[in-house]
Amino acid sequence: MARYVSKSPRAAYFNYRDLDLGRNNDRKTSYAQARIWGEKYFKNNFDRLVQVKTKFDPTNFFRNEQSIPPLLS
């Protein structure tokens, strides 16, 4: 079965990485870059989740192609 990825994404399913929405760089992801696809995934919760990520994982140890980035201090 071929993997399905929408050609014109408007929203996303939680825990499903639709890389057409956008993706992080390998090591450094800016807040502005992640916000583009992050708001499609998490709607109005993206900013709150960034704050939590910054508090509990400031070095971004737990990351993947579409993980929420911490804010730089």
CYANA upper distance limits for C-alpha pairs under 8 A (distance plus 0.5 A):
  5 VAL  CA     18 ASP  CA      6.88
  5 VAL  CA     20 ASP  CA      7.67
  6 SER  CA     18 ASP  CA      8.44
  6 SER  CA     20 ASP  CA      7.90
  7 LYS  CA     20 ASP  CA      7.90
  9 PRO  CA     20 ASP  CA      7.76
  9 PRO  CA     21 LEU  CA      7.09
 10 ARG  CA     40 LYS  CA      7.54
 11 ALA  CA     40 LYS  CA      5.77
 11 ALA  CA     41 TYR  CA      6.93
 12 ALA  CA     16 TYR  CA      7.74
 12 ALA  CA     18 ASP  CA      7.52
 12 ALA  CA     40 LYS  CA      6.97
 12 ALA  CA     41 TYR  CA      5.86
 13 TYR  CA     41 TYR  CA      7.53
 14 PHE  CA     41 TYR  CA      7.31
 17 ARG  CA     65 GLU  CA      8.46
 17 ARG  CA     66 GLN  CA      7.43
 18 ASP  CA     22 GLY  CA      8.23
 19 LEU  CA     23 ARG  CA      6.50
 19 LEU  CA     65 GLU  CA      8.36
 19 LEU  CA     66 GLN  CA      8.34
 21 LEU  CA     37 TRP  CA      5.92
 21 LEU  CA     40 LYS  CA      8.36
 22 GLY  CA     34 ALA  CA      8.25
 22 GLY  CA     36 ILE  CA      7.88
 22 GLY  CA     37 TRP  CA      6.02
 22 GLY  CA     66 GLN  CA      7.99
 23 ARG  CA     34 ALA  CA      7.81
 23 ARG  CA     37 TRP  CA      8.12
 23 ARG  CA     65 GLU  CA      5.74
 23 ARG  CA     66 GLN  CA      5.74
 24 ASN  CA     28 LYS  CA      8.06
 24 ASN  CA     29 THR  CA      5.96
 24 ASN  CA     33 GLN  CA      8.00
 24 ASN  CA     34 ALA  CA      7.17
 24 ASN  CA     64 ASN  CA      8.16
 24 ASN  CA     65 GLU  CA      5.67
 24 ASN  CA     66 GLN  CA      6.25
 24 ASN  CA     67 SER  CA      7.96
 25 ASN  CA     29 THR  CA      5.99
 25 ASN  CA     65 GLU  CA      7.96
 26 ASP  CA     65 GLU  CA      8.21
 29 THR  CA     33 GLN  CA      7.19
 29 THR  CA     34 ALA  CA      7.30
 29 THR  CA     69 PRO  CA      6.84
 30 SER  CA     34 ALA  CA      6.82
 30 SER  CA     69 PRO  CA      7.59
 31 TYR  CA     35 ARG  CA      6.42
 31 TYR  CA     69 PRO  CA      6.92
 31 TYR  CA     70 PRO  CA      8.12
 31 TYR  CA     71 LEU  CA      7.27
 32 ALA  CA     36 ILE  CA      7.35
 33 GLN  CA     37 TRP  CA      8.32
 34 ALA  CA     38 GLY  CA      6.10
 34 ALA  CA     66 GLN  CA      8.16
 34 ALA  CA     68 ILE  CA      7.41
 34 ALA  CA     69 PRO  CA      7.58
 35 ARG  CA     39 GLU  CA      6.32
 35 ARG  CA     46 PHE  CA      7.94
 36 ILE  CA     40 LYS  CA      7.85
 37 TRP  CA     41 TYR  CA      7.05
 38 GLY  CA     42 PHE  CA      6.40
 38 GLY  CA     43 LYS  CA      7.91
 38 GLY  CA     46 PHE  CA      6.59
 38 GLY  CA     68 ILE  CA      7.86
 39 GLU  CA     43 LYS  CA      5.00
 39 GLU  CA     44 ASN  CA      7.14
 39 GLU  CA     45 ASN  CA      8.22
 39 GLU  CA     46 PHE  CA      6.36
 42 PHE  CA     46 PHE  CA      5.86
 45 ASN  CA     49 LEU  CA      6.66
 46 PHE  CA     50 VAL  CA      6.71
 47 ASP  CA     51 GLN  CA      6.94
 48 ARG  CA     52 VAL  CA      6.96
 49 LEU  CA     53 LYS  CA      6.57
 49 LEU  CA     68 ILE  CA      7.85
 50 VAL  CA     54 THR  CA      6.56
 50 VAL  CA     68 ILE  CA      6.71
 50 VAL  CA     69 PRO  CA      6.97
 50 VAL  CA     70 PRO  CA      6.27
 50 VAL  CA     71 LEU  CA      7.43
 51 GLN  CA     55 LYS  CA      6.81
 51 GLN  CA     70 PRO  CA      7.70
 51 GLN  CA     71 LEU  CA      7.94
 52 VAL  CA     56 PHE  CA      6.67
 53 LYS  CA     57 ASP  CA      5.77
 53 LYS  CA     58 PRO  CA      7.16
 53 LYS  CA     60 ASN  CA      8.46
 53 LYS  CA     68 ILE  CA      7.45
 53 LYS  CA     69 PRO  CA      7.42
 53 LYS  CA     70 PRO  CA      5.87
 54 THR  CA     58 PRO  CA      5.15
 54 THR  CA     69 PRO  CA      8.10
 54 THR  CA     70 PRO  CA      4.75
 54 THR  CA     71 LEU  CA      6.20
 57 ASP  CA     61 PHE  CA      7.04
 57 ASP  CA     62 PHE  CA      7.79
 57 ASP  CA     70 PRO  CA      7.62
 58 PRO  CA     70 PRO  CA      6.17
 58 PRO  CA     71 LEU  CA      8.11
 59 THR  CA     70 PRO  CA      8.03
 60 ASN  CA     69 PRO  CA      7.16
 60 ASN  CA     70 PRO  CA      7.00
 62 PHE  CA     67 SER  CA      8.37
 63 ARG  CA     67 SER  CA      5.74
 63 ARG  CA     68 ILE  CA      8.15
